[in-house]
Amino acid sequence: MKVELIVDCQSLLGEGVTWDAATQTLLWVDIDGCLLHRLYSDGRHEATTLETPTSVVVPTINGDLLAVSGLNIGVLADDGDIRNSLVKLPRDGDGHANDGRCDPQGRLWIGTVDRSGANLGGVFCVNDEAVVRRVRTGRALANGIDWSPDGTKCYHVDSLLRTLDELTLDAQGLPISERTIAKFDEMPDGLSVDEEGGIWVALWDGGGVVRLTPGGAIDRRVDVPGGWITNCAFGGPDLRTLYITSARVDLDAERTRSQPLAGSLFACDAGVAGRGYTPFGSLYL
């Protein structure tokens, strides 16, 4: 599967890629560069400066953007500032959130980080009434998250533990059991699930993205010349394009020379469609 360079944006830490179906645009952030990127369906690319490092930006049902910066979750204003704070997450571990995505019910699931070794991080489920529920504990670096096509399973990565876990959900979409379905030699990062239930996982230090079956076996690989490989999401009108973000932060001189496109946005034809992404908001509750 051959990748194509889409935007040579030289992100320090490209992340949080998602497809906004309502506007037919791709969104992603450069966390360390404090930028929000937007790719339009006609190929136009825009970058907006953010006031603070922001790890996640997702569309809402009313056309706003919900953003996560540090532990603060709120509506992102046009000038790149979070003006309307919805909630602040509990201050555990390092004191900041990482990756997140909305579940099929329209709630944001967002993970936090604890690099101390005590695994004090967690995963939190936040609805638009500012109700926060802790749905996972014992996390080191909570990262990529997405759901099975039927919504009965949630898949979640912990980068420092190097695991991909499957959470079985109840009728309200909340976990009732969990198990590890894959462990990695490389560090797993963001993920996306396709319409067949395949789980696409970006490998931070692994030079690409792998697809796993629901049972945890790798059945495909996409090589990406982007330095650190951070995340992936399906987009385009038919959701068959897999977009892949990357990073160049802390690359050594040799790898910077050998991979001049590090930090760029890439894409490939995945050969299968994605399941799509739910916007944040109570329409789905």
C-alpha positions as CSV (number, residue, x, y, z in Angstrom):
1,M,0.0,0.0,0.0
2,K,1.7,3.1,-1.3
3,V,1.3,6.4,0.6
4,E,1.1,9.9,-1.0
5,L,2.3,13.2,0.5
6,I,-0.8,15.4,1.0
7,V,0.5,18.4,3.0
8,D,4.1,19.1,3.6
9,C,3.3,20.9,6.9
10,Q,6.5,20.0,8.9
11,S,4.5,19.5,12.1
12,L,6.6,19.2,15.3
13,L,3.9,16.8,16.6
14,G,1.0,16.2,14.2
15,E,-1.9,14.4,16.0
16,G,-5.6,14.2,16.6
17,V,-6.6,13.6,12.9
18,T,-10.3,13.3,12.3
19,W,-12.8,13.7,9.4
20,D,-15.6,16.2,9.8
21,A,-18.5,14.8,7.6
22,A,-20.7,17.9,7.9
23,T,-18.1,20.1,6.3
24,Q,-16.2,17.4,4.4
25,T,-12.9,18.6,5.9
26,L,-10.0,16.9,7.6
27,L,-8.8,18.3,10.9
28,W,-5.6,17.7,12.7
29,V,-3.3,19.5,15.2
30,D,0.3,20.2,15.7
31,I,0.4,19.9,19.4
32,D,3.9,21.4,20.0
33,G,3.6,23.9,17.2
34,C,0.2,25.1,18.5
35,L,-1.6,24.9,15.2
36,L,-4.9,23.6,13.9
37,H,-4.8,22.3,10.4
38,R,-7.8,22.0,8.1
39,L,-7.8,20.3,4.7
40,Y,-10.8,21.0,2.5
41,S,-12.3,18.6,0.0
42,D,-11.0,20.8,-2.9
43,G,-7.4,20.5,-1.7
44,R,-7.1,23.8,0.1
45,H,-5.1,23.7,3.3
46,E,-5.4,26.2,6.2
47,A,-3.5,26.5,9.5
48,T,-4.8,28.4,12.5
49,T,-2.6,29.4,15.4
50,L,-3.8,28.1,18.8
51,E,-3.3,29.9,22.0
52,T,-2.1,26.8,23.9
53,P,-0.8,23.3,23.0
54,T,-4.0,21.4,22.0
55,S,-4.1,17.6,21.7
56,V,-7.6,17.0,20.4
57,V,-10.1,19.0,18.3
58,V,-13.4,17.4,17.3
59,P,-16.5,18.8,15.5
60,T,-19.7,19.3,17.5
61,I,-23.3,18.8,16.3
62,N,-23.9,22.5,16.1
63,G,-20.9,23.3,13.9
64,D,-18.4,24.4,16.7
65,L,-15.1,22.7,17.5
66,L,-14.5,21.1,20.9
67,A,-10.8,21.3,21.9
68,V,-8.7,19.7,24.7
69,S,-5.7,21.6,26.0
70,G,-4.0,20.4,29.2
71,L,-6.9,19.2,31.2
72,N,-9.3,21.9,29.9
73,I,-12.1,20.9,27.5
74,G,-14.1,23.6,25.8
75,V,-15.3,25.3,22.6
76,L,-12.5,26.6,20.4
77,A,-13.0,30.2,19.3
78,D,-12.0,31.5,15.8
79,D,-8.9,33.1,17.3
80,G,-7.6,29.8,18.6
81,D,-8.4,30.3,22.2
82,I,-10.7,28.1,24.3
83,R,-13.3,30.6,25.4
84,N,-16.2,28.5,26.7
85,S,-14.8,25.9,29.1
86,L,-17.0,22.9,29.5
87,V,-15.0,20.9,32.1
88,K,-11.6,20.3,33.6
89,L,-10.4,16.7,34.0
90,P,-9.0,15.5,37.3
91,R,-5.3,16.3,37.8
92,D,-3.7,12.9,37.9
93,G,-0.2,12.0,36.8
94,D,1.4,14.5,34.4
95,G,-1.5,16.9,34.5
96,H,-2.5,16.8,30.9
97,A,-4.7,14.9,28.5
98,N,-3.6,13.2,25.3
99,D,-5.7,11.6,22.5
100,G,-9.4,11.3,22.4
101,R,-12.5,10.7,20.2
102,C,-16.2,10.7,20.4
103,D,-18.1,7.5,21.0
104,P,-21.2,6.5,19.0
105,Q,-23.4,8.3,21.6
106,G,-21.6,11.6,21.0
107,R,-19.6,11.7,24.2
108,L,-15.9,12.5,24.2
109,W,-13.6,9.8,25.6
110,I,-10.2,11.4,26.5
111,G,-7.1,9.8,28.1
112,T,-4.6,11.3,30.4
113,V,-0.8,10.7,30.9
114,D,1.4,9.6,33.8
115,R,5.0,9.0,32.9
116,S,6.1,8.5,36.5
117,G,5.6,4.7,36.4
118,A,2.8,4.8,38.9
119,N,0.1,4.5,36.1
120,L,-2.1,7.2,37.6
121,G,-3.6,8.2,34.2
122,G,-7.1,7.3,33.2
123,V,-9.7,7.5,30.4
124,F,-12.7,9.9,30.9
125,C,-16.1,10.0,29.2
126,V,-17.4,13.6,29.0
127,N,-20.9,14.5,27.8
128,D,-22.2,18.0,26.8
129,E,-23.8,18.5,30.2
130,A,-20.3,18.5,31.7
131,V,-20.7,15.1,33.3
132,V,-17.4,13.4,33.6
133,R,-17.1,9.7,34.2
134,R,-13.8,7.8,34.7
135,V,-14.1,4.7,32.5
136,R,-10.5,3.4,32.8
137,T,-7.8,3.5,35.4
138,G,-4.1,2.4,35.6
139,R,-3.0,4.2,32.4
140,A,0.5,5.3,31.7
141,L,0.1,7.1,28.3
142,A,-3.6,6.7,27.2
143,N,-3.6,7.2,23.4
144,G,-5.6,6.1,20.3
145,I,-9.2,5.1,20.7
146,D,-12.1,4.1,18.5
147,W,-15.1,1.8,18.4
148,S,-16.3,-1.3,16.5
149,P,-18.8,-0.8,13.7
150,D,-21.6,-2.1,15.9
151,G,-20.6,0.0,18.9
152,T,-20.3,-3.0,21.3
153,K,-16.5,-2.8,21.6
154,C,-14.0,0.0,22.2
155,Y,-10.3,-0.3,21.3
156,H,-7.7,1.6,23.2
157,V,-4.0,2.0,23.1
158,D,-1.6,2.7,26.0
159,S,1.7,3.8,24.3
160,L,4.0,3.2,27.3
161,L,2.5,-0.1,28.2
162,R,2.6,-0.9,24.4
163,T,-0.8,-2.5,24.5
164,L,-4.0,-2.5,22.5
165,D,-7.0,-3.3,24.7
166,E,-10.6,-4.3,23.8
167,L,-13.3,-3.0,26.1
168,T,-16.7,-4.8,26.0
169,L,-19.5,-2.2,26.4
170,D,-23.0,-2.4,28.0
171,A,-26.2,-1.0,26.5
172,Q,-25.2,2.5,27.6
173,G,-21.8,2.2,25.8
174,L,-19.8,1.9,29.1
175,P,-17.2,-0.8,29.8
176,I,-18.1,-4.0,31.6
177,S,-15.0,-5.9,30.8
178,E,-11.6,-5.5,29.1
179,R,-8.8,-7.6,27.8
180,T,-5.5,-7.0,26.0
181,I,-5.6,-8.2,22.4
182,A,-2.2,-7.1,21.2
183,K,1.3,-6.1,22.5
184,F,3.8,-4.3,20.3
185,D,7.6,-4.2,20.1
186,E,7.2,-0.6,18.8
187,M,5.3,2.1,20.5
188,P,1.6,2.2,19.4
189,D,0.0,5.6,19.0
190,G,-3.3,6.7,17.4
191,L,-5.8,4.3,15.8
192,S,-8.9,4.1,13.7
193,V,-11.4,1.3,13.0
194,D,-12.7,0.4,9.5
195,E,-16.2,-0.7,8.5
196,E,-15.1,-4.4,8.6
197,G,-13.8,-4.1,12.2
198,G,-10.1,-3.9,11.3
199,I,-8.1,-1.8,13.7
200,W,-5.4,0.5,12.1
201,V,-2.7,1.5,14.6
202,A,0.0,4.1,14.0
203,L,3.4,2.9,15.3
204,W,5.3,5.9,16.6
205,D,8.8,4.5,16.2
206,G,7.7,1.7,13.7
207,G,7.8,3.7,10.4
208,G,4.1,3.1,9.5
209,V,0.6,1.9,10.3
210,V,-0.5,-1.7,10.8
211,R,-4.0,-3.1,10.5
212,L,-5.1,-5.7,13.0
213,T,-8.0,-8.1,12.9
214,P,-10.5,-7.9,15.8
215,G,-8.6,-10.9,17.2
216,G,-5.4,-8.9,17.3
217,A,-3.4,-10.4,14.4
218,I,-1.6,-8.0,12.0
219,D,-2.8,-8.5,8.4
220,R,-1.6,-5.3,6.6
221,R,1.1,-2.7,6.8
222,V,1.6,0.8,5.4
223,D,5.1,2.2,5.4
224,V,5.2,6.0,5.9
225,P,8.4,8.1,5.5
226,G,7.2,10.6,8.1
227,G,9.6,10.4,11.0
228,W,7.5,9.5,14.0
229,I,4.1,8.1,12.9
230,T,1.4,9.4,15.2
231,N,-2.2,8.8,14.1
232,C,-4.6,7.9,11.3
233,A,-8.2,8.5,10.3
234,F,-10.5,7.7,7.4
235,G,-11.8,10.5,5.3
236,G,-13.0,11.6,1.9
237,P,-16.5,11.4,0.5
238,D,-16.4,7.6,0.6
239,L,-14.3,7.3,3.7
240,R,-11.8,5.1,1.8
241,T,-8.8,7.4,2.2
242,L,-6.6,6.7,5.2
243,Y,-4.9,9.9,6.3
244,I,-1.8,9.6,8.4
245,T,-0.1,12.2,10.6
246,S,3.5,12.3,11.6
247,A,6.0,14.3,13.8
248,R,9.6,15.5,13.6
249,V,10.1,16.6,17.2
250,D,13.3,15.3,18.7
251,L,14.4,13.5,15.5
252,D,18.2,13.0,15.4
253,A,20.2,14.6,12.6
254,E,20.6,11.4,10.6
255,R,16.9,10.6,10.6
256,T,16.0,14.2,9.8
257,R,18.3,14.1,6.7
258,S,16.9,10.7,5.6
259,Q,13.3,11.6,6.1
260,P,12.8,15.3,5.1
261,L,9.0,14.8,4.9
262,A,8.8,14.1,8.7
263,G,5.9,15.9,10.2
264,S,3.8,15.9,7.0
265,L,0.3,14.6,6.3
266,F,0.2,11.5,4.2
267,A,-2.7,9.3,2.7
268,C,-3.3,6.1,1.0
269,D,-6.2,4.1,-0.4
270,A,-6.9,1.7,2.4
271,G,-8.9,-0.7,0.3
272,V,-11.7,-0.6,2.8
273,A,-13.9,2.3,4.1
274,G,-13.8,3.7,7.6
275,R,-16.8,3.6,10.0
276,G,-16.9,7.4,10.3
277,Y,-16.7,9.6,13.4
278,T,-19.5,10.9,15.6
279,P,-19.5,14.6,16.4
280,F,-19.8,15.7,20.0
281,G,-23.2,16.5,21.4
282,S,-26.5,15.3,22.8
283,L,-28.2,14.6,19.5
284,Y,-26.7,11.1,19.8
285,L,-27.5,10.5,23.4
